[in-house]
Amino acid sequence: MTRMNLARSRRHARRAACVLDELVESQVELLPRLPEHRRAVAAEYLAELAMLADAYRYYGQRWIDREELERRGHSAIDRLDTLQTMQERQREYTDLD
């Protein structure tokens, strides 16, 4: 990757971190309004997004390399998929009641 592309990539990463931070911040305010059984899962989603924002920020600040950013991104996606699956199973269980 050329030096200019690397600088652009890091700049985009910092912007992505800001977007994720804004998303998390706006959604955190809604947590108290959710039913208790959904609040925990929603909080975990937001925590995962906040950690992903940190990863983008760290890459933008050159604290981690691209491979580590990709590893953390894949890990976040896997965790979000797991949370979604858990939520779907819980929804199926409660629908049976």
Secondary structure in CASP SS format (residue, H / E / C, confidence):
PFRMAT SS
TARGET T0000
AUTHOR 0000-0000-0000
METHOD secondary structure of the structure
MODEL  1
M C 1.00
T C 1.00
R H 1.00
M H 1.00
N H 1.00
L H 1.00
A H 1.00
R H 1.00
S H 1.00
R H 1.00
R H 1.00
H H 1.00
A H 1.00
R H 1.00
R H 1.00
A H 1.00
A H 1.00
C H 1.00
V H 1.00
L H 1.00
D H 1.00
E H 1.00
L H 1.00
V H 1.00
E H 1.00
S H 1.00
Q H 1.00
V H 1.00
E C 1.00
L C 1.00
L H 1.00
P H 1.00
R H 1.00
L C 1.00
P C 1.00
E H 1.00
H H 1.00
R H 1.00
R H 1.00
A H 1.00
V H 1.00
A H 1.00
A H 1.00
E H 1.00
Y H 1.00
L H 1.00
A H 1.00
E H 1.00
L H 1.00
A H 1.00
M H 1.00
L H 1.00
A H 1.00
D H 1.00
A H 1.00
Y H 1.00
R H 1.00
Y H 1.00
Y H 1.00
G H 1.00
Q C 1.00
R C 1.00
W C 1.00
I C 1.00
D C 1.00
R H 1.00
E H 1.00
E H 1.00
L H 1.00
E H 1.00
R H 1.00
R H 1.00
G H 1.00
H H 1.00
S H 1.00
A H 1.00
I H 1.00
D H 1.00
R H 1.00
L H 1.00
D H 1.00
T H 1.00
L H 1.00
Q H 1.00
T H 1.00
M H 1.00
Q H 1.00
E H 1.00
R H 1.00
Q H 1.00
R H 1.00
E H 1.00
Y H 1.00
T H 1.00
D H 1.00
L H 1.00
D C 1.00
END
